[in-house]
Amino acid sequence: MKEQVLRKTLLLPESLWEEAEDFRFVARIKSDTEVVRTLMQAGLYLMKLREDPVYIKAEEEAVERLNNQG
């Protein structure tokens, strides 16, 4: 069964929208809708990763290595 598509209105600061437009150009994304969807999916995926204990440990080790380089 096809998932229902919802229509929403977003209010964004101009600077944030400009960054999204820059990303859209670089990624060759054709529509505003697709760039918002892509960025939302990426952000949600990263938030899930940050809850993963394996990711948390790897991130902490990377930060520790960077701090010890100085």
C-alpha positions in Angstrom: 0.0 0.0 0.0 1.3 3.4 -1.0 2.2 5.7 1.9 0.1 8.8 2.2 1.8 12.1 1.3 1.2 15.1 3.6 1.5 18.7 2.6 3.2 21.0 5.2 4.3 24.6 5.2 7.8 25.4 6.5 9.1 28.8 7.8 12.9 28.9 7.6 15.4 31.6 8.2 16.7 32.9 4.8 20.3 31.8 5.6 19.1 28.2 6.2 17.2 28.1 3.0 20.2 29.4 1.1 22.3 26.6 2.5 19.6 24.1 1.4 19.6 25.7 -2.1 23.4 25.4 -2.2 23.2 21.8 -1.3 20.5 21.3 -3.9 22.7 22.7 -6.6 25.8 20.7 -5.6 23.8 17.5 -5.3 21.9 18.2 -8.5 18.5 17.7 -6.8 15.7 18.9 -9.0 13.1 20.2 -6.6 12.7 22.1 -3.3 10.6 19.3 -2.0 13.3 16.7 -2.8 16.0 18.7 -1.1 14.0 19.1 2.0 13.1 15.4 2.1 16.7 14.4 1.5 18.1 16.7 4.3 15.4 15.5 6.7 16.1 11.9 6.0 19.8 12.5 6.5 19.3 14.3 9.7 17.0 11.7 11.1 19.5 9.0 10.2 22.3 10.8 11.9 20.2 11.3 15.0 19.5 7.6 15.1 23.2 6.9 14.7 24.0 9.1 17.7 21.9 6.9 19.9 23.8 3.7 18.8 26.4 2.7 21.5 28.9 1.6 18.8 28.7 5.0 17.1 29.0 6.8 20.4 32.1 4.9 21.3 33.7 5.5 17.9 32.8 9.2 18.1 34.4 9.5 21.6 37.5 7.7 20.4 37.8 10.0 17.4 37.4 13.2 19.5 40.0 11.8 22.0 42.5 11.2 19.1 41.9 14.7 17.8 42.4 16.2 21.2 45.7 14.3 21.7 47.2 15.5 18.4 47.8 19.0 19.8 
